[in-house]
Amino acid sequence: MALTRSLFNEEHEQYRDALRRFLDKEVVPHHARWEDQQYVDREAWLKAAQAGFLCGTMPEEFGGAGGDKLFSVVLMEEIARINATGLGWSLHSEIVAPYLLHYGTEAIKAKYLPAMARGEMIGAIAMTEPSAGSDLQGIRTTAVLEGDHYRLNGSKTFITNGYLSDFVIVVAKTKPDAGAKGTSLLLVDAHLAGFTKGKPLKKAGLKAQDTCELFFDNVMVPAGNLLGGENQGFIYLMQELPWERLQIAISGLACAEAALAHTVTYAHGRHAFGQEIAKFQNIKFQLADMKTEIQVGRVFVDRCIESLMKGELDAVTASMAKAWCTDMQCKVLDTCVQIHGGYGYMWETFVTRAWADARVQRIYGGTNEIMKELIGRSL
């Protein structure tokens, strides 16, 4: 019972088929190597762009395909299906690019968006700091306006796409004593003097994903690189976060579906005490529980996607989806690892890598504890 298929038309499914072929050819054979080097080759970005898999929802005038967000949902689902967690394409296309489209000047949009669609410029967004994670009001990076430039000082950490980034949207305090009301967004080119990057960070999972620290030492950023209005950054972040959090739920659910499929296959192929382990009642019940929870999540996420397409997705509902789906994802993956036994602890096993990669889903995009706080405030 594939409830999501009713969301998509023939064009979406043709896109899915083309994407699967591309991922099987250009990503799967290289992902292990990317895990070793801790980032995805730039060549893969360029090939993805040439095939039309970057910035697909951006307007055609800025180099995109002008597609709806269902194309991005397909992209997230198919990447999660093969657990290609090194790919930062969704963040590039569906988090970074929309900030430029919605809040950038015409000059910024004309310069950066087409280059992003071509894969020639890789974008990142820098919110988290060593002392400020889910609490964005606690950031310490500052940007002081001096003439026609902002003097940027501070550091960021755990930044996806940071190591390869050609530019970064930096969340900084332009009015430090104003709390959330003093936050702004600056587009910072990677070549600017005083902007340096740390080496890719060694993580428990997501080993192929480009993640690093960023440092800003008196970086002079042109005032024209301010996105939107000064001191309006927190508002912009809150407006964009529901879609970001739904993206996490979408990928988490798709990953759980894929892990269950791998586990069902394993359970039917693995024999113990003279029979398939899938025939033991305990295994059978575990598989049944996982299938049920995944299907419940699928109904909810599909409903959220429908709301998104109507422009009605609210922050509280997106927080529910992010928290519930990622909790479920980690629960399912842990069970899948257990069913695989010793093979579930071997890195070459799909569910092992997915299990390690999934743990951060409950942390980034706002911790699940913060999601519950947001939900609780609405009651």
RODRENRO-619571 format. One record per residue (C-alpha): residue number from 1; x, y negated, z. Coordinates in nm, 4 decimals, always signed. Layout:
// RODRENRO-619571
[site NUM, [X, Y, Z]] ...
//
This chain:
// RODRENRO-619571
[site 1, [+0.0000, +0.0000, +0.0000]] [site 2, [+0.2034, -0.2958, -0.1301]] [site 3, [+0.0047, -0.5932, -0.0140]] [site 4, [+0.2551, -0.8512, -0.1352]] [site 5, [+0.2141, -0.7612, -0.4998]] [site 6, [-0.1185, -0.9456, -0.5137]] [site 7, [+0.0728, -1.2678, -0.4539]] [site 8, [+0.2768, -1.2357, -0.7700]] [site 9, [+0.1891, -1.2585, -1.1374]] [site 10, [+0.3533, -1.0826, -1.4310]] [site 11, [+0.6171, -1.3549, -1.4652]] [site 12, [+0.7246, -1.3091, -1.1036]] [site 13, [+0.7555, -0.9338, -1.1528]] [site 14, [+0.9599, -0.9763, -1.4705]] [site 15, [+1.1872, -1.2062, -1.2711]] [site 16, [+1.2117, -0.9371, -1.0016]] [site 17, [+1.3118, -0.6726, -1.2557]] [site 18, [+1.5780, -0.8979, -1.4096]] [site 19, [+1.7079, -0.9893, -1.0649]] [site 20, [+1.7341, -0.6243, -0.9595]] [site 21, [+1.9392, -0.5428, -1.2668]] [site 22, [+2.1631, -0.8432, -1.2031]] [site 23, [+2.2188, -0.7567, -0.8363]] [site 24, [+2.2916, -0.3923, -0.9134]] [site 25, [+2.5513, -0.4942, -1.1729]] [site 26, [+2.7081, -0.8119, -1.0335]] [site 27, [+2.6679, -0.7847, -0.6554]] [site 28, [+2.6488, -0.4264, -0.5283]] [site 29, [+2.9874, -0.3155, -0.6729]] [site 30, [+3.1666, -0.6144, -0.5183]] [site 31, [+2.9990, -0.6617, -0.1802]] [site 32, [+3.2393, -0.4423, +0.0171]] [site 33, [+3.5336, -0.6400, -0.1195]] [site 34, [+3.3587, -0.9635, -0.0308]] [site 35, [+3.3162, -0.8342, +0.3235]] [site 36, [+3.6924, -0.7840, +0.3444]] [site 37, [+3.7726, -1.1338, +0.2154]] [site 38, [+3.4825, -1.2916, +0.4126]] [site 39, [+3.3282, -1.4836, +0.1249]] [site 40, [+3.1615, -1.4250, -0.2101]] [site 41, [+3.3603, -1.4982, -0.5258]] [site 42, [+3.2756, -1.8273, -0.6946]] [site 43, [+3.2425, -1.6318, -1.0157]] [site 44, [+2.9340, -1.4622, -0.8706]] [site 45, [+2.7770, -1.8038, -0.8091]] [site 46, [+2.8424, -1.9048, -1.1688]] [site 47, [+2.6993, -1.5809, -1.3040]] [site 48, [+2.3901, -1.6187, -1.0844]] [site 49, [+2.3420, -1.9703, -1.2167]] [site 50, [+2.3802, -1.8585, -1.5774]] [site 51, [+2.1154, -1.5924, -1.5176]] [site 52, [+1.8770, -1.8507, -1.3673]] [site 53, [+1.8923, -1.7384, -1.0037]] [site 54, [+2.0059, -2.0669, -0.8457]] [site 55, [+1.7757, -2.3634, -0.7744]] [site 56, [+1.4888, -2.2001, -0.9597]] [site 57, [+1.2274, -2.4162, -0.7875]] [site 58, [+1.4018, -2.7460, -0.8615]] [site 59, [+1.2394, -2.9653, -1.1309]] [site 60, [+1.3636, -2.9092, -1.4850]] [site 61, [+1.4838, -3.2696, -1.5052]] [site 62, [+1.7452, -3.1811, -1.2411]] [site 63, [+1.8556, -2.8547, -1.3981]] [site 64, [+1.6168, -2.6192, -1.2219]] [site 65, [+1.3530, -2.3946, -1.3743]] [site 66, [+1.0597, -2.5758, -1.2148]] [site 67, [+0.9259, -2.2488, -1.0752]] [site 68, [+0.7067, -2.2069, -0.7702]] [site 69, [+0.8339, -2.0829, -0.4366]] [site 70, [+0.7190, -1.7293, -0.5094]] [site 71, [+1.0257, -1.6941, -0.7308]] [site 72, [+1.2373, -1.7763, -0.4255]] [site 73, [+1.0428, -1.5230, -0.2196]] [site 74, [+1.1284, -1.2597, -0.4821]] [site 75, [+1.4956, -1.3592, -0.4611]] [site 76, [+1.5001, -1.3244, -0.0824]] [site 77, [+1.3203, -0.9903, -0.0881]] [site 78, [+1.5492, -0.8372, -0.3472]] [site 79, [+1.8669, -0.9575, -0.1768]] [site 80, [+1.7369, -0.8104, +0.1506]] [site 81, [+1.6448, -0.4857, -0.0278]] [site 82, [+2.0130, -0.4155, -0.0945]] [site 83, [+2.1300, -0.5962, +0.2226]] [site 84, [+2.3539, -0.8295, +0.0204]] [site 85, [+2.3876, -1.0600, +0.3180]] [site 86, [+2.6973, -1.2317, +0.1828]] [site 87, [+2.4963, -1.4289, -0.0702]] [site 88, [+2.4284, -1.7857, +0.0445]] [site 89, [+2.2108, -1.8567, -0.2585]] [site 90, [+1.8827, -1.9068, -0.0736]] [site 91, [+2.0336, -2.1584, +0.1662]] [site 92, [+2.1927, -2.3402, -0.1283]] [site 93, [+1.8744, -2.3422, -0.3367]] [site 94, [+1.5918, -2.3548, -0.0831]] [site 95, [+1.7350, -2.5445, +0.2128]] [site 96, [+2.0130, -2.7727, +0.0884]] [site 97, [+1.8697, -2.8646, -0.2523]] [site 98, [+1.5258, -2.9658, -0.1150]] [site 99, [+1.6882, -3.2152, +0.1230]] [site 100, [+1.8516, -3.3821, -0.1760]] [site 101, [+1.5322, -3.3684, -0.3800]] [site 102, [+1.3100, -3.5079, -0.1058]] [site 103, [+1.5388, -3.7621, +0.0593]] [site 104, [+1.8254, -3.8354, -0.1808]] [site 105, [+1.8535, -4.1397, -0.4040]] [site 106, [+1.8063, -4.0998, -0.7780]] [site 107, [+2.1837, -4.1220, -0.8160]] [site 108, [+2.2381, -3.8396, -0.5661]] [site 109, [+1.9767, -3.6185, -0.7314]] [site 110, [+2.1216, -3.6778, -1.0781]] [site 111, [+2.4782, -3.6038, -0.9643]] [site 112, [+2.4336, -3.3049, -0.7358]] [site 113, [+2.1193, -3.1091, -0.8245]] [site 114, [+2.2161, -3.0155, -1.1846]] [site 115, [+2.5636, -2.9144, -1.0647]] [site 116, [+2.4038, -2.6991, -0.7929]] [site 117, [+2.1787, -2.5318, -1.0497]] [site 118, [+2.4838, -2.4557, -1.2647]] [site 119, [+2.6700, -2.3083, -0.9680]] [site 120, [+2.9455, -2.5656, -1.0111]] [site 121, [+2.8827, -2.7249, -0.6709]] [site 122, [+2.8046, -2.5200, -0.3607]] [site 123, [+2.6022, -2.6905, -0.0908]] [site 124, [+2.5840, -2.6382, +0.2853]] [site 125, [+2.4083, -2.8014, +0.5775]] [site 126, [+2.5882, -2.8636, +0.9066]] [site 127, [+2.3689, -2.8818, +1.2154]] [site 128, [+2.5235, -2.6564, +1.4806]] [site 129, [+2.8146, -2.7768, +1.6931]] [site 130, [+3.0329, -2.6014, +1.9515]] [site 131, [+2.8148, -2.7514, +2.2260]] [site 132, [+2.4812, -2.7859, +2.0459]] [site 133, [+2.2889, -2.5046, +1.8809]] [site 134, [+1.9109, -2.4873, +1.8833]] [site 135, [+1.8967, -2.8213, +2.0665]] [site 136, [+1.9623, -3.0539, +1.7732]] [site 137, [+1.9084, -3.3530, +1.9975]] [site 138, [+2.2338, -3.2629, +2.1753]] [site 139, [+2.4674, -3.3103, +1.8783]] [site 140, [+2.7757, -3.5248, +1.9343]] [site 141, [+2.8993, -3.5878, +1.5797]] [site 142, [+2.8751, -3.9626, +1.5157]] [site 143, [+2.8492, -4.1794, +1.2065]] [site 144, [+2.9134, -4.5515, +1.2579]] [site 145, [+2.8294, -4.7919, +0.9771]] [site 146, [+3.1244, -5.0110, +0.8837]] [site 147, [+3.0496, -5.2285, +0.5835]] [site 148, [+2.9470, -5.0023, +0.2965]] [site 149, [+3.0726, -4.6796, +0.4581]] [site 150, [+2.9932, -4.4627, +0.7591]] [site 151, [+3.2866, -4.3550, +0.9769]] [site 152, [+3.2143, -3.9893, +1.0551]] [site 153, [+3.3717, -3.8093, +1.3518]] [site 154, [+3.2971, -3.4727, +1.5066]] [site 155, [+3.2873, -3.1024, +1.4296]] [site 156, [+3.0413, -2.8342, +1.3265]] [site 157, [+3.0511, -2.4563, +1.3600]] [site 158, [+2.8840, -2.1426, +1.2198]] [site 159, [+2.8225, -2.3216, +0.8878]] [site 160, [+2.7039, -2.0911, +0.6091]] [site 161, [+2.8602, -2.1728, +0.2700]] [site 162, [+3.0962, -2.4004, +0.4601]] [site 163, [+3.4250, -2.2515, +0.3415]] [site 164, [+3.3406, -2.2752, -0.0295]] [site 165, [+3.1242, -2.5865, +0.0015]] [site 166, [+3.1760, -2.8754, -0.2379]] [site 167, [+2.9554, -3.0949, -0.0227]] [site 168, [+2.7796, -3.0681, +0.3116]] [site 169, [+2.4701, -3.2331, +0.4544]] [site 170, [+2.5905, -3.3392, +0.7981]] [site 171, [+2.3561, -3.4069, +1.0879]] [site 172, [+2.5090, -3.6957, +1.2830]] [site 173, [+2.4162, -3.9511, +1.5451]] [site 174, [+2.3937, -4.3013, +1.3978]] [site 175, [+2.2415, -4.4337, +1.7197]] [site 176, [+2.3873, -4.2165, +1.9976]] [site 177, [+2.1816, -4.3608, +2.2825]] [site 178, [+1.8495, -4.2982, +2.1052]] [site 179, [+1.8382, -3.9186, +2.1354]] [site 180, [+1.6529, -3.7497, +1.8507]] [site 181, [+1.5490, -4.0896, +1.7162]] [site 182, [+1.9128, -4.1759, +1.6486]] [site 183, [+1.9901, -3.8868, +1.4131]] [site 184, [+2.0686, -3.9257, +1.0418]] [site 185, [+2.1617, -3.7020, +0.7489]] [site 186, [+2.4735, -3.7768, +0.5441]] [site 187, [+2.5887, -3.6089, +0.2253]] [site 188, [+2.9632, -3.5569, +0.2680]] [site 189, [+3.1832, -3.4551, -0.0245]] [site 190, [+3.4403, -3.1910, +0.0644]] [site 191, [+3.7264, -3.3836, -0.0991]] [site 192, [+3.6977, -3.6864, +0.1316]] [site 193, [+4.0026, -3.7636, +0.3441]] [site 194, [+3.9678, -3.6416, +0.7012]] [site 195, [+3.7247, -3.3604, +0.6134]] [site 196, [+3.8846, -3.0217, +0.6839]] [site 197, [+3.7596, -2.6661, +0.7034]] [site 198, [+3.8581, -2.3813, +0.9301]] [site 199, [+3.9175, -2.0296, +0.8055]] [site 200, [+3.6116, -1.8038, +0.7607]] [site 201, [+3.4926, -1.6900, +1.1012]] [site 202, [+3.5072, -1.3215, +1.1910]] [site 203, [+3.1551, -1.2138, +1.2809]] [site 204, [+2.9907, -0.8995, +1.4149]] [site 205, [+2.7847, -0.8801, +1.0959]] [site 206, [+2.7251, -1.0805, +0.7779]] [site 207, [+3.0905, -1.0131, +0.7056]] [site 208, [+3.0736, -1.1232, +0.3404]] [site 209, [+2.8917, -1.4431, +0.4222]] [site 210, [+3.1039, -1.7551, +0.4027]] [site 211, [+3.0845, -1.9023, +0.7551]] [site 212, [+3.3318, -2.1487, +0.9041]] [site 213, [+3.3991, -2.4513, +1.1216]] [site 214, [+3.4062, -2.8031, +0.9758]] [site 215, [+3.5995, -3.0989, +1.1147]] [site 216, [+3.5492, -3.4699, +1.0503]] [site 217, [+3.8283, -3.7063, +1.1507]] [site 218, [+3.7428, -4.0656, +1.0585]] [site 219, [+3.5832, -3.9564, +0.7303]] [site 220, [+3.4624, -4.2600, +0.5388]] [site 221, [+3.1309, -4.1657, +0.3785]] [site 222, [+2.9700, -4.4079, +0.1299]] [site 223, [+2.6555, -4.5639, +0.2760]] [site 224, [+2.4734, -4.4584, -0.0403]] [site 225, [+2.5166, -4.0961, +0.0709]] [site 226, [+2.2635, -4.1452, +0.3501]] [site 227, [+1.9658, -3.9187, +0.2879]] [site 228, [+1.6419, -4.1035, +0.3503]] [site 229, [+1.6310, -4.3680, +0.6199]] [site 230, [+1.8803, -4.4235, +0.8968]] [site 231, [+1.7830, -4.2612, +1.2278]] [site 232, [+1.5122, -4.0568, +1.0534]] [site 233, [+1.7124, -3.7351, +1.0296]] [site 234, [+1.5372, -3.5459, +1.3075]] [site 235, [+1.2000, -3.6058, +1.1431]] [site 236, [+1.3326, -3.4730, +0.8109]] [site 237, [+1.4754, -3.1662, +0.9810]] [site 238, [+1.1430, -3.0897, +1.1466]] [site 239, [+0.9621, -3.1248, +0.8143]] [site 240, [+1.1910, -2.8771, +0.6393]] [site 241, [+1.2356, -2.6228, +0.9193]] [site 242, [+0.9004, -2.4367, +0.8761]] [site 243, [+1.0029, -2.3204, +0.5274]] [site 244, [+1.3508, -2.2300, +0.6518]] [site 245, [+1.2032, -2.0218, +0.9330]] [site 246, [+0.9612, -1.8462, +0.7008]] [site 247, [+1.2573, -1.7579, +0.4791]] [site 248, [+1.4165, -1.5807, +0.7757]] [site 249, [+1.0927, -1.3904, +0.8379]] [site 250, [+1.0663, -1.2920, +0.4704]] [site 251, [+1.4196, -1.1543, +0.4559]] [site 252, [+1.3839, -0.9827, +0.7933]] [site 253, [+1.0690, -0.8029, +0.6884]] [site 254, [+1.2129, -0.6961, +0.3521]] [site 255, [+1.5252, -0.5646, +0.5251]] [site 256, [+1.3139, -0.3603, +0.7669]] [site 257, [+1.1179, -0.2145, +0.4734]] [site 258, [+1.4394, -0.1130, +0.2989]] [site 259, [+1.5883, +0.0377, +0.6149]] [site 260, [+1.2750, +0.2450, +0.6742]] [site 261, [+1.2885, +0.3761, +0.3172]] [site 262, [+1.6522, +0.4793, +0.3631]] [site 263, [+1.5670, +0.6441, +0.6952]] [site 264, [+1.2707, +0.8399, +0.5579]] [site 265, [+1.4962, +0.9749, +0.2811]] [site 266, [+1.7637, +1.0676, +0.5359]] [site 267, [+1.5129, +1.2324, +0.7713]] [site 268, [+1.3871, +1.4574, +0.4918]] [site 269, [+1.7391, +1.5470, +0.3810]] [site 270, [+1.8914, +1.6073, +0.7221]] [site 271, [+1.8308, +1.9494, +0.8777]] [site 272, [+1.8565, +2.0552, +1.2413]] [site 273, [+1.7432, +2.3766, +1.4093]] [site 274, [+1.6334, +2.5173, +1.0768]] [site 275, [+1.4136, +2.2350, +0.9515]] [site 276, [+1.4086, +1.8772, +0.8255]] [site 277, [+1.4361, +1.6377, +1.1189]] [site 278, [+1.1388, +1.4511, +0.9662]] [site 279, [+0.9224, +1.7440, +1.0781]] [site 280, [+1.0021, +1.6960, +1.4462]] [site 281, [+0.7182, +1.5191, +1.6212]] [site 282, [+0.9431, +1.2608, +1.7850]] [site 283, [+1.0967, +1.1551, +1.4510]] [site 284, [+0.7575, +1.1647, +1.2809]] [site 285, [+0.6088, +0.9357, +1.5459]] [site 286, [+0.9028, +0.6955, +1.5283]] [site 287, [+0.8649, +0.6689, +1.1513]] [site 288, [+0.4906, +0.6153, +1.1935]] [site 289, [+0.5425, +0.3373, +1.4489]] [site 290, [+0.7942, +0.1612, +1.2238]] [site 291, [+0.5705, +0.1880, +0.9196]] [site 292, [+0.2789, +0.0425, +1.1165]] [site 293, [+0.4729, -0.2512, +1.2581]] [site 294, [+0.6229, -0.3320, +0.9189]] [site 295, [+0.2771, -0.3272, +0.7598]] [site 296, [+0.1430, -0.5594, +1.0307]] [site 297, [+0.4311, -0.7945, +0.9616]] [site 298, [+0.3697, -0.7741, +0.5894]] [site 299, [+0.0086, -0.8901, +0.6281]] [site 300, [+0.1130, -1.1840, +0.8451]] [site 301, [+0.4040, -1.2917, +0.6271]] [site 302, [+0.1925, -1.2716, +0.3133]] [site 303, [-0.0631, -1.4946, +0.4813]] [site 304, [+0.2132, -1.7409, +0.5695]] [site 305, [+0.3335, -1.7384, +0.2084]] [site 306, [-0.0200, -1.8135, +0.0923]] [site 307, [-0.0332, -2.1074, +0.3348]] [site 308, [+0.3042, -2.2284, +0.2079]] [site 309, [+0.1803, -2.2242, -0.1509]] [site 310, [-0.1203, -2.4335, -0.0465]] [site 311, [+0.1014, -2.6799, +0.1437]] [site 312, [-0.0586, -2.5724, +0.4721]] [site 313, [+0.2231, -2.3874, +0.6510]] [site 314, [+0.2662, -2.5460, +0.9952]] [site 315, [+0.5636, -2.5354, +1.2290]] [site 316, [+0.3943, -2.3212, +1.4939]] [site 317, [+0.2867, -2.0488, +1.2506]] [site 318, [+0.6328, -2.0440, +1.0899]] [site 319, [+0.7851, -2.0100, +1.4377]] [site 320, [+0.5559, -1.7141, +1.5087]] [site 321, [+0.6611, -1.5458, +1.1842]] [site 322, [+1.0305, -1.6040, +1.2449]] [site 323, [+1.0246, -1.4785, +1.6041]] [site 324, [+0.7965, -1.1770, +1.5558]] [site 325, [+0.9481, -1.0533, +1.2315]] [site 326, [+1.3082, -1.0774, +1.3462]] [site 327, [+1.2303, -0.9082, +1.6797]] [site 328, [+1.0565, -0.6339, +1.4828]] [site 329, [+1.3439, -0.6148, +1.2344]] [site 330, [+1.6010, -0.5548, +1.5080]] [site 331, [+1.3755, -0.2999, +1.6811]] [site 332, [+1.3213, -0.1080, +1.3563]] [site 333, [+1.6892, -0.1105, +1.2637]] [site 334, [+1.7943, +0.0148, +1.6053]] [site 335, [+1.5533, +0.3059, +1.5683]] [site 336, [+1.6817, +0.3753, +1.2171]] [site 337, [+2.0380, +0.3880, +1.3481]] [site 338, [+1.9312, +0.6335, +1.6198]] [site 339, [+1.7587, +0.8621, +1.3708]] [site 340, [+2.0745, +0.8660, +1.1563]] [site 341, [+2.2741, +0.9876, +1.4573]] [site 342, [+2.6507, +0.9647, +1.4101]] [site 343, [+2.6050, +0.8496, +1.0512]] [site 344, [+2.4120, +0.5536, +1.1906]] [site 345, [+2.7347, +0.4258, +1.3421]] [site 346, [+2.9361, +0.4487, +1.0196]] [site 347, [+2.9896, +0.1239, +0.8303]] [site 348, [+2.9273, +0.2812, +0.4886]] [site 349, [+2.5703, +0.3689, +0.5932]] [site 350, [+2.3069, +0.1175, +0.4783]] [site 351, [+2.1222, +0.1015, +0.8089]] [site 352, [+2.4470, +0.0479, +1.0013]] [site 353, [+2.5383, -0.2632, +0.8052]] [site 354, [+2.1799, -0.3870, +0.8124]] [site 355, [+2.1676, -0.3351, +1.1908]] [site 356, [+2.4846, -0.5372, +1.2448]] [site 357, [+2.3769, -0.8085, +1.0020]] [site 358, [+2.0268, -0.8410, +1.1484]] [site 359, [+2.1195, -0.9313, +1.5043]] [site 360, [+2.1848, -1.2961, +1.4209]] [site 361, [+1.8364, -1.3329, +1.2710]] [site 362, [+1.7020, -1.3829, +1.6242]] [site 363, [+1.9551, -1.6621, +1.6792]] [site 364, [+1.9902, -1.8844, +1.3734]] [site 365, [+1.7173, -2.1106, +1.2416]] [site 366, [+1.6407, -2.1772, +1.6080]] [site 367, [+1.6628, -1.8955, +1.8634]] [site 368, [+1.3534, -1.6851, +1.9181]] [site 369, [+1.3360, -1.8287, +2.2682]] [site 370, [+1.3065, -2.1758, +2.1137]] [site 371, [+1.0390, -2.0412, +1.8778]] [site 372, [+0.8379, -1.9260, +2.1792]] [site 373, [+0.8861, -2.2637, +2.3438]] [site 374, [+0.7475, -2.4364, +2.0342]] [site 375, [+0.4543, -2.1947, +2.0184]] [site 376, [+0.3874, -2.2392, +2.3898]] [site 377, [+0.3735, -2.6171, +2.3607]] [site 378, [+0.0833, -2.5827, +2.1176]] [site 379, [-0.1324, -2.3912, +2.3656]] 
//
